[in-house]
Amino acid sequence: MTPEHRIAVCPGSYDPITNGHLDVIGRAAHLFDEVIVGVVNLPQRKGKTLFGVEERLAFIADATAHWETVRAEPFSNLVVEFARDNGARSIVKGLRAISDFEYEFEMHQLNRLQAPDIDTLYLMASPQYSFLSSSGIKELATFGGNIEELVPDRVAARLKEELGR
């Protein structure tokens, strides 16, 4: 019997990618044969992004280059459709706090109605990243805070260019 090639999708806006995102992606890469980082082209929940989809994809490609089984792709449809189009039967999301759980629980139920054959797995944030969010990083960058240990170097440099005062 041949083992099934297990593919997972890690969806998000990644505006920008943080070390917390990378922690979840890396942990998913150990659980699955292939991980597709799905970058929402025009996120509904968060509105306009600071960085365009191509730049967000480039940030992710740069930060995940050492994982041969990880790639980033843009998407503009339902995440379950994106997963199905890419042969994935799993969606992997990170959870930081109760507020994340409430939103993700609702999305999980809606996704299950659309695609009962696709499961969602949740990885708890590692303690050092449990407070980390893209919006928090952007706020720190706006006011000159130290973001170097929270995002990849390329992202930190671009945030300083775009948001630094």
N, CA and C atoms as a LAMMPS dump frame, in Angstrom:
ITEM: TIMESTEP
0
ITEM: NUMBER OF ATOMS
495
ITEM: BOX BOUNDS ff ff ff
-5.0000000000000000e+02 5.0000000000000000e+02
-5.0000000000000000e+02 5.0000000000000000e+02
-5.0000000000000000e+02 5.0000000000000000e+02
ITEM: ATOMS id mol type element x y z
1 1 1 N 0.838 -1.176 0
2 1 2 C 0 0 0
3 1 3 C 0.888 1.247 0
4 2 1 N 0.59 2.198 -0.872
5 2 2 C 1.347 3.43 -0.98
6 2 3 C 0.762 4.481 -0.05
7 3 1 N 1.612 5.126 0.765
8 3 2 C 1.069 6.173 1.642
9 3 3 C 0.576 7.354 0.816
10 4 1 N -0.481 7.961 1.302
11 4 2 C -1.069 9.128 0.635
12 4 3 C -0.165 10.344 0.81
13 5 1 N -0.04 11.129 -0.232
14 5 2 C 0.712 12.391 -0.166
15 5 3 C -0.175 13.407 0.552
16 6 1 N 0.219 13.785 1.743
17 6 2 C -0.596 14.662 2.58
18 6 3 C -0.238 16.12 2.347
19 7 1 N -1.23 16.894 1.886
20 7 2 C -1.044 18.317 1.587
21 7 3 C -1.921 19.128 2.528
22 8 1 N -1.344 20.193 3.068
23 8 2 C -2.099 21.115 3.922
24 8 3 C -1.975 22.529 3.377
25 9 1 N -2.989 23.32 3.652
26 9 2 C -3 24.738 3.306
27 9 3 C -2.945 25.532 4.606
28 10 1 N -2.059 26.518 4.657
29 10 2 C -1.993 27.469 5.777
30 10 3 C -2.424 28.824 5.219
31 11 1 N -3.708 29.17 5.325
32 11 2 C -4.196 30.406 4.716
33 11 3 C -4.056 31.622 5.632
34 12 1 N -3.967 32.792 5.004
35 12 2 C -3.933 34.032 5.769
36 12 3 C -3.647 35.205 4.857
37 13 1 N -3.713 36.388 5.446
38 13 2 C -3.369 37.581 4.664
39 13 3 C -1.862 37.819 4.693
40 14 1 N -1.201 37.428 5.771
41 14 2 C 0.251 37.558 5.899
42 14 3 C 0.715 38.969 5.535
43 15 1 N 0.096 39.944 6.178
44 15 2 C 0.401 41.352 5.874
45 15 3 C 0.987 42.064 7.081
46 16 1 N 2.235 41.803 7.411
47 16 2 C 3.188 40.894 6.793
48 16 3 C 3.291 39.585 7.563
49 17 1 N 4.085 38.671 7.018
50 17 2 C 4.367 37.423 7.724
51 17 3 C 5.196 37.739 8.969
52 18 1 N 4.911 37.038 10.056
53 18 2 C 5.633 37.217 11.319
54 18 3 C 6.341 35.912 11.681
55 19 1 N 7.182 35.982 12.694
56 19 2 C 7.832 34.759 13.168
57 19 3 C 6.826 33.788 13.779
58 20 1 N 5.701 34.301 14.263
59 20 2 C 4.634 33.425 14.737
60 20 3 C 4.032 32.629 13.597
61 21 1 N 3.786 33.287 12.467
62 21 2 C 3.303 32.567 11.277
63 21 3 C 4.31 31.487 10.877
64 22 1 N 5.57 31.858 10.861
65 22 2 C 6.612 30.92 10.445
66 22 3 C 6.698 29.725 11.389
67 23 1 N 6.457 29.954 12.66
68 23 2 C 6.434 28.863 13.63
69 23 3 C 5.344 27.854 13.268
70 24 1 N 4.154 28.333 12.968
71 24 2 C 3.042 27.445 12.613
72 24 3 C 3.33 26.736 11.282
73 25 1 N 3.818 27.474 10.301
74 25 2 C 4.125 26.879 8.99
75 25 3 C 5.194 25.787 9.137
76 26 1 N 6.224 26.07 9.902
77 26 2 C 7.291 25.084 10.111
78 26 3 C 6.794 23.841 10.828
79 27 1 N 5.944 24.018 11.806
80 27 2 C 5.386 22.865 12.517
81 27 3 C 4.479 22.066 11.598
82 28 1 N 3.716 22.748 10.737
83 28 2 C 2.873 22.049 9.764
84 28 3 C 3.741 21.282 8.767
85 29 1 N 4.886 21.847 8.402
86 29 2 C 5.785 21.179 7.451
87 29 3 C 6.307 19.854 8.003
88 30 1 N 6.365 19.715 9.325
89 30 2 C 6.79 18.452 9.932
90 30 3 C 5.656 17.432 9.964
91 31 1 N 4.424 17.9 9.854
92 31 2 C 3.26 17.015 9.922
93 31 3 C 2.751 16.57 8.554
94 32 1 N 3.046 17.359 7.522
95 32 2 C 2.505 17.101 6.182
96 32 3 C 3.64 16.958 5.175
97 33 1 N 3.339 16.284 4.071
98 33 2 C 4.321 16.103 3.005
99 33 3 C 4.539 17.389 2.217
100 34 1 N 3.506 18.222 2.161
101 34 2 C 3.574 19.485 1.438
102 34 3 C 2.688 20.506 2.137
103 35 1 N 3.182 21.732 2.255
104 35 2 C 2.41 22.821 2.857
105 35 3 C 2.347 23.965 1.851
106 36 1 N 1.117 24.385 1.561
107 36 2 C 0.905 25.522 0.678
108 36 3 C 0.444 26.691 1.541
109 37 1 N 1.241 27.737 1.566
110 37 2 C 0.874 28.942 2.3
111 37 3 C -0.037 29.732 1.356
112 38 1 N -1.322 29.748 1.677
113 38 2 C -2.305 30.441 0.85
114 38 3 C -2.416 31.895 1.26
115 39 1 N -2.058 32.782 0.354
116 39 2 C -2.066 34.213 0.648
117 39 3 C -3.325 34.826 0.037
118 40 1 N -4.211 35.297 0.895
119 40 2 C -5.461 35.905 0.44
120 40 3 C -5.128 37.162 -0.345
121 41 1 N -5.593 37.198 -1.581
122 41 2 C -5.302 38.331 -2.455
123 41 3 C -5.959 39.608 -1.93
124 42 1 N -7.241 39.562 -1.667
125 42 2 C -7.983 40.721 -1.153
126 42 3 C -8.783 40.288 0.071
127 43 1 N -8.177 40.335 1.26
128 43 2 C -8.87 39.843 2.453
129 43 3 C -10.137 40.632 2.767
130 44 1 N -11.207 39.921 3.061
131 44 2 C -12.487 40.542 3.409
132 44 3 C -12.492 41.037 4.85
133 45 1 N -11.925 40.25 5.729
134 45 2 C -11.977 40.542 7.16
135 45 3 C -11.109 41.737 7.536
136 46 1 N -9.964 41.874 6.924
137 46 2 C -9.011 42.885 7.365
138 46 3 C -8.918 44.081 6.442
139 47 1 N -9.606 44.055 5.325
140 47 2 C -9.593 45.201 4.426
141 47 3 C -8.307 45.33 3.635
142 48 1 N -7.988 46.561 3.259
143 48 2 C -6.817 46.836 2.422
144 48 3 C -5.529 46.428 3.134
145 49 1 N -4.624 45.857 2.357
146 49 2 C -3.35 45.428 2.919
147 49 3 C -2.278 46.501 2.711
148 50 1 N -1.274 46.492 3.57
149 50 2 C -0.145 47.408 3.432
150 50 3 C 0.712 47.002 2.23
151 51 1 N 0.94 45.703 2.09
152 51 2 C 1.767 45.185 1.013
153 51 3 C 0.897 44.448 -0.003
154 52 1 N 1.235 44.586 -1.282
155 52 2 C 0.531 43.876 -2.332
156 52 3 C 0.786 42.375 -2.243
157 53 1 N -0.033 41.606 -2.923
158 53 2 C 0.065 40.151 -2.839
159 53 3 C 1.42 39.649 -3.331
160 54 1 N 1.966 40.243 -4.365
161 54 2 C 3.262 39.775 -4.885
162 54 3 C 4.377 39.978 -3.867
163 55 1 N 4.36 41.104 -3.166
164 55 2 C 5.392 41.344 -2.159
165 55 3 C 5.207 40.415 -0.958
166 56 1 N 3.962 40.179 -0.561
167 56 2 C 3.717 39.244 0.543
168 56 3 C 4.19 37.838 0.171
169 57 1 N 3.931 37.418 -1.08
170 57 2 C 4.409 36.115 -1.553
171 57 3 C 5.938 36.052 -1.529
172 58 1 N 6.587 37.135 -1.932
173 58 2 C 8.054 37.182 -1.93
174 58 3 C 8.608 37.092 -0.513
175 59 1 N 7.975 37.792 0.44
176 59 2 C 8.398 37.694 1.844
177 59 3 C 8.345 36.238 2.312
178 60 1 N 7.24 35.575 1.981
179 60 2 C 7.048 34.19 2.431
180 60 3 C 8.042 33.261 1.75
181 61 1 N 8.223 33.425 0.439
182 61 2 C 9.174 32.58 -0.286
183 61 3 C 10.569 32.713 0.306
184 62 1 N 10.97 33.928 0.621
185 62 2 C 12.28 34.183 1.205
186 62 3 C 12.4 33.535 2.585
187 63 1 N 11.38 33.706 3.411
188 63 2 C 11.424 33.218 4.79
189 63 3 C 11.266 31.71 4.913
190 64 1 N 10.71 31.063 3.897
191 64 2 C 10.469 29.61 3.959
192 64 3 C 11.375 28.83 3.006
193 65 1 N 12.33 29.489 2.396
194 65 2 C 13.177 28.844 1.387
195 65 3 C 13.889 27.596 1.913
196 66 1 N 14.181 27.537 3.185
197 66 2 C 14.879 26.386 3.762
198 66 3 C 13.979 25.17 3.962
199 67 1 N 12.671 25.335 3.778
200 67 2 C 11.745 24.203 3.837
201 67 3 C 11.373 23.823 2.402
202 68 1 N 11.914 22.735 1.914
203 68 2 C 11.689 22.318 0.526
204 68 3 C 10.231 21.986 0.222
205 69 1 N 9.473 21.631 1.229
206 69 2 C 8.093 21.185 1.013
207 69 3 C 7.061 22.296 1.204
208 70 1 N 7.53 23.526 1.356
209 70 2 C 6.635 24.664 1.582
210 70 3 C 6.687 25.588 0.375
211 71 1 N 5.511 26.015 -0.094
212 71 2 C 5.44 27.016 -1.159
213 71 3 C 4.274 27.946 -0.879
214 72 1 N 4.328 29.126 -1.451
215 72 2 C 3.261 30.112 -1.257
216 72 3 C 2.534 30.342 -2.574
217 73 1 N 1.213 30.478 -2.468
218 73 2 C 0.358 30.719 -3.635
219 73 3 C -0.724 31.728 -3.242
220 74 1 N -1.083 32.633 -4.162
221 74 2 C -2.189 33.552 -3.868
222 74 3 C -3.53 32.861 -4.107
223 75 1 N -4.579 33.363 -3.442
224 75 2 C -5.921 32.882 -3.758
225 75 3 C -6.947 33.971 -3.516
226 76 1 N -8.045 33.867 -4.26
227 76 2 C -9.122 34.868 -4.176
228 76 3 C -10.487 34.21 -4.07
229 77 1 N -10.528 32.94 -3.697
230 77 2 C -11.787 32.218 -3.579
231 77 3 C -11.935 31.694 -2.149
232 78 1 N -12.939 30.877 -1.914
233 78 2 C -13.111 30.277 -0.59
234 78 3 C -11.899 29.414 -0.27
235 79 1 N -11.461 29.426 0.972
236 79 2 C -10.284 28.659 1.349
237 79 3 C -10.486 27.171 1.095
238 80 1 N -11.697 26.656 1.273
239 80 2 C -11.931 25.233 1.011
240 80 3 C -11.821 24.926 -0.483
241 81 1 N -12.214 25.86 -1.33
242 81 2 C -12.038 25.681 -2.775
243 81 3 C -10.552 25.712 -3.125
244 82 1 N -9.817 26.648 -2.528
245 82 2 C -8.378 26.723 -2.746
246 82 3 C -7.711 25.42 -2.318
247 83 1 N -8.101 24.901 -1.153
248 83 2 C -7.544 23.636 -0.667
249 83 3 C -7.85 22.514 -1.658
250 84 1 N -9.092 22.396 -2.055
251 84 2 C -9.493 21.344 -2.982
252 84 3 C -8.756 21.473 -4.315
253 85 1 N -8.64 22.695 -4.839
254 85 2 C -7.936 22.926 -6.111
255 85 3 C -6.476 22.483 -6.047
256 86 1 N -5.903 22.492 -4.842
257 86 2 C -4.501 22.119 -4.664
258 86 3 C -4.31 20.715 -4.09
259 87 1 N -5.387 19.952 -4.014
260 87 2 C -5.288 18.579 -3.525
261 87 3 C -5.105 18.456 -2.025
262 88 1 N -5.372 19.521 -1.3
263 88 2 C -5.214 19.506 0.161
264 88 3 C -6.511 19.035 0.819
265 89 1 N -6.367 18.22 1.837
266 89 2 C -7.524 17.781 2.618
267 89 3 C -7.502 18.364 4.019
268 90 1 N -6.503 19.232 4.269
269 90 2 C -6.371 19.849 5.592
270 90 3 C -6.042 21.322 5.458
271 91 1 N -6.635 22.095 6.362
272 91 2 C -6.317 23.508 6.533
273 91 3 C -5.675 23.609 7.912
274 92 1 N -4.54 24.286 8.001
275 92 2 C -3.85 24.446 9.288
276 92 3 C -3.872 25.92 9.658
277 93 1 N -4.31 26.192 10.885
278 93 2 C -4.379 27.558 11.399
279 93 3 C -3.707 27.597 12.772
280 94 1 N -3.158 28.751 13.107
281 94 2 C -2.594 28.951 14.43
282 94 3 C -3.6 29.661 15.322
283 95 1 N -3.573 29.335 16.602
284 95 2 C -4.443 29.983 17.587
285 95 3 C -3.587 30.604 18.679
286 96 1 N -3.857 31.879 18.961
287 96 2 C -3.108 32.581 20.01
288 96 3 C -3.931 32.745 21.283
289 97 1 N -5.195 33.104 21.141
290 97 2 C -5.997 33.475 22.309
291 97 3 C -7.45 33.069 22.099
292 98 1 N -8.258 33.276 23.117
293 98 2 C -9.683 32.951 23.045
294 98 3 C -10.347 33.686 21.89
295 99 1 N -9.963 34.932 21.647
296 99 2 C -10.565 35.691 20.544
297 99 3 C -10.294 35.015 19.206
298 100 1 N -9.106 34.443 19.009
299 100 2 C -8.825 33.68 17.791
300 100 3 C -9.741 32.47 17.714
301 101 1 N -9.928 31.79 18.846
302 101 2 C -10.757 30.584 18.854
303 101 3 C -12.185 30.895 18.428
304 102 1 N -12.756 31.954 18.954
305 102 2 C -14.144 32.294 18.625
306 102 3 C -14.326 32.517 17.131
307 103 1 N -13.438 33.282 16.524
308 103 2 C -13.516 33.537 15.085
309 103 3 C -13.273 32.246 14.3
310 104 1 N -12.236 31.508 14.668
311 104 2 C -11.886 30.293 13.928
312 104 3 C -12.936 29.197 14.074
313 105 1 N -13.587 29.12 15.223
314 105 2 C -14.652 28.141 15.417
315 105 3 C -15.793 28.412 14.431
316 106 1 N -16.182 29.667 14.311
317 106 2 C -17.239 30.043 13.369
318 106 3 C -16.828 29.715 11.934
319 107 1 N -15.595 30.075 11.559
320 107 2 C -15.124 29.799 10.204
321 107 3 C -15.045 28.295 9.941
322 108 1 N -14.619 27.546 10.945
323 108 2 C -14.555 26.086 10.803
324 108 3 C -15.929 25.507 10.471
325 109 1 N -16.948 25.962 11.198
326 109 2 C -18.296 25.444 10.96
327 109 3 C -18.788 25.792 9.555
328 110 1 N -18.523 27.028 9.12
329 110 2 C -18.922 27.427 7.766
330 110 3 C -18.167 26.623 6.71
331 111 1 N -16.878 26.415 6.924
332 111 2 C -16.075 25.628 5.985
333 111 3 C -16.556 24.183 5.914
334 112 1 N -16.931 23.611 7.049
335 112 2 C -17.422 22.222 7.068
336 112 3 C -18.726 22.087 6.295
337 113 1 N -19.566 23.126 6.341
338 113 2 C -20.8 23.09 5.539
339 113 3 C -20.482 23.088 4.054
340 114 1 N -19.456 23.837 3.653
341 114 2 C -19.077 23.937 2.243
342 114 3 C -18.301 22.717 1.764
343 115 1 N -17.475 22.155 2.642
344 115 2 C -16.585 21.058 2.249
345 115 3 C -16.344 20.122 3.427
346 116 1 N -17.278 19.2 3.678
347 116 2 C -17.117 18.296 4.819
348 116 3 C -15.921 17.357 4.698
349 117 1 N -15.34 17.257 3.511
350 117 2 C -14.185 16.381 3.297
351 117 3 C -12.86 17.051 3.637
352 118 1 N -12.895 18.335 3.98
353 118 2 C -11.666 19.061 4.318
354 118 3 C -11.7 19.427 5.797
355 119 1 N -10.69 18.963 6.513
356 119 2 C -10.604 19.226 7.953
357 119 3 C -9.713 20.418 8.242
358 120 1 N -9.973 21.054 9.376
359 120 2 C -9.125 22.147 9.843
360 120 3 C -8.429 21.696 11.114
361 121 1 N -7.12 21.894 11.146
362 121 2 C -6.317 21.571 12.315
363 121 3 C -5.796 22.875 12.903
364 122 1 N -5.791 22.952 14.224
365 122 2 C -5.347 24.16 14.909
366 122 3 C -4.105 23.863 15.72
367 123 1 N -3.096 24.672 15.528
368 123 2 C -1.874 24.568 16.308
369 123 3 C -1.832 25.755 17.263
370 124 1 N -1.652 25.464 18.526
371 124 2 C -1.549 26.532 19.514
372 124 3 C -0.247 27.291 19.283
373 125 1 N -0.299 28.588 19.416
374 125 2 C 0.895 29.415 19.262
375 125 3 C 1.945 28.994 20.284
376 126 1 N 3.179 28.971 19.859
377 126 2 C 4.268 28.76 20.809
378 126 3 C 4.27 29.954 21.764
379 127 1 N 4.616 29.737 23.031
380 127 2 C 4.504 30.808 24.028
381 127 3 C 5.152 32.13 23.619
382 128 1 N 6.307 32.066 22.984
383 128 2 C 6.999 33.309 22.631
384 128 3 C 6.299 34.089 21.524
385 129 1 N 5.302 33.476 20.862
386 129 2 C 4.573 34.146 19.791
387 129 3 C 3.09 34.333 20.103
388 130 1 N 2.679 34.032 21.306
389 130 2 C 1.252 34.05 21.64
390 130 3 C 0.639 35.448 21.601
391 131 1 N 1.462 36.478 21.598
392 131 2 C 0.989 37.872 21.58
393 131 3 C 1.153 38.513 20.207
394 132 1 N 1.769 37.82 19.279
395 132 2 C 2.238 38.411 18.029
396 132 3 C 1.16 38.453 16.956
397 133 1 N 0.952 39.632 16.385
398 133 2 C 0.004 39.787 15.274
399 133 3 C 0.602 40.736 14.248
400 134 1 N 0.18 40.587 12.998
401 134 2 C 0.657 41.491 11.944
402 134 3 C 0.272 42.929 12.25
403 135 1 N -0.944 43.144 12.755
404 135 2 C -1.371 44.519 13.056
405 135 3 C -0.546 45.112 14.19
406 136 1 N -0.208 44.308 15.191
407 136 2 C 0.645 44.788 16.273
408 136 3 C 2.038 45.143 15.783
409 137 1 N 2.566 44.33 14.881
410 137 2 C 3.881 44.599 14.293
411 137 3 C 3.857 45.916 13.528
412 138 1 N 2.803 46.149 12.744
413 138 2 C 2.698 47.391 11.97
414 138 3 C 2.616 48.599 12.897
415 139 1 N 1.917 48.459 14.005
416 139 2 C 1.833 49.565 14.953
417 139 3 C 3.198 49.851 15.587
418 140 1 N 3.899 48.793 15.976
419 140 2 C 5.247 48.987 16.521
420 140 3 C 6.152 49.683 15.507
421 141 1 N 6.102 49.236 14.253
422 141 2 C 6.949 49.823 13.209
423 141 3 C 6.613 51.293 12.992
424 142 1 N 5.334 51.64 13.062
425 142 2 C 4.909 53.028 12.873
426 142 3 C 5.553 53.946 13.902
427 143 1 N 5.684 53.458 15.122
428 143 2 C 6.2 54.294 16.201
429 143 3 C 7.654 53.992 16.562
430 144 1 N 8.355 53.307 15.644
431 144 2 C 9.786 53.082 15.832
432 144 3 C 10.15 51.993 16.814
433 145 1 N 9.217 51.109 17.117
434 145 2 C 9.507 50.012 18.042
435 145 3 C 10.458 48.987 17.438
436 146 1 N 11.028 48.171 18.29
437 146 2 C 11.966 47.133 17.869
438 146 3 C 11.186 45.924 17.359
439 147 1 N 11.273 45.669 16.062
440 147 2 C 10.542 44.551 15.457
441 147 3 C 11.476 43.473 14.909
442 148 1 N 12.776 43.672 15.031
443 148 2 C 13.748 42.773 14.406
444 148 3 C 13.61 41.315 14.845
445 149 1 N 13.223 41.063 16.076
446 149 2 C 13.112 39.682 16.55
447 149 3 C 11.719 39.096 16.324
448 150 1 N 10.83 39.871 15.707
449 150 2 C 9.439 39.442 15.548
450 150 3 C 9.061 39.083 14.118
451 151 1 N 9.863 39.548 13.159
452 151 2 C 9.599 39.305 11.74
453 151 3 C 10.918 39.007 11.032
454 152 1 N 10.856 38.38 9.852
455 152 2 C 12.092 38.186 9.081
456 152 3 C 12.749 39.524 8.746
457 153 1 N 14.065 39.502 8.546
458 153 2 C 14.837 40.721 8.298
459 153 3 C 14.286 41.545 7.134
460 154 1 N 13.968 40.881 6.037
461 154 2 C 13.461 41.591 4.852
462 154 3 C 12.15 42.32 5.165
463 155 1 N 11.309 41.695 5.946
464 155 2 C 10.036 42.304 6.344
465 155 3 C 10.287 43.506 7.244
466 156 1 N 11.189 43.358 8.201
467 156 2 C 11.503 44.48 9.11
468 156 3 C 11.989 45.698 8.322
469 157 1 N 12.856 45.466 7.348
470 157 2 C 13.378 46.574 6.552
471 157 3 C 12.266 47.269 5.766
472 158 1 N 11.386 46.506 5.153
473 158 2 C 10.29 47.085 4.365
474 158 3 C 9.28 47.817 5.249
475 159 1 N 9.007 47.285 6.429
476 159 2 C 8.104 47.963 7.345
477 159 3 C 8.669 49.317 7.754
478 160 1 N 9.944 49.361 8.012
479 160 2 C 10.581 50.628 8.384
480 160 3 C 10.498 51.625 7.238
481 161 1 N 10.665 51.149 6.004
482 161 2 C 10.527 52.019 4.829
483 161 3 C 9.113 52.577 4.702
484 162 1 N 8.141 51.691 4.85
485 162 2 C 6.738 52.066 4.624
486 162 3 C 6.134 52.843 5.782
487 163 1 N 6.485 52.469 7.001
488 163 2 C 5.782 53.014 8.169
489 163 3 C 6.625 53.874 9.093
490 164 1 N 7.926 53.782 8.971
491 164 2 C 8.806 54.522 9.874
492 164 3 C 8.575 56.029 9.773
493 165 1 N 8.657 56.681 10.9
494 165 2 C 8.438 58.14 10.939
495 165 3 C 9.753 58.869 10.912
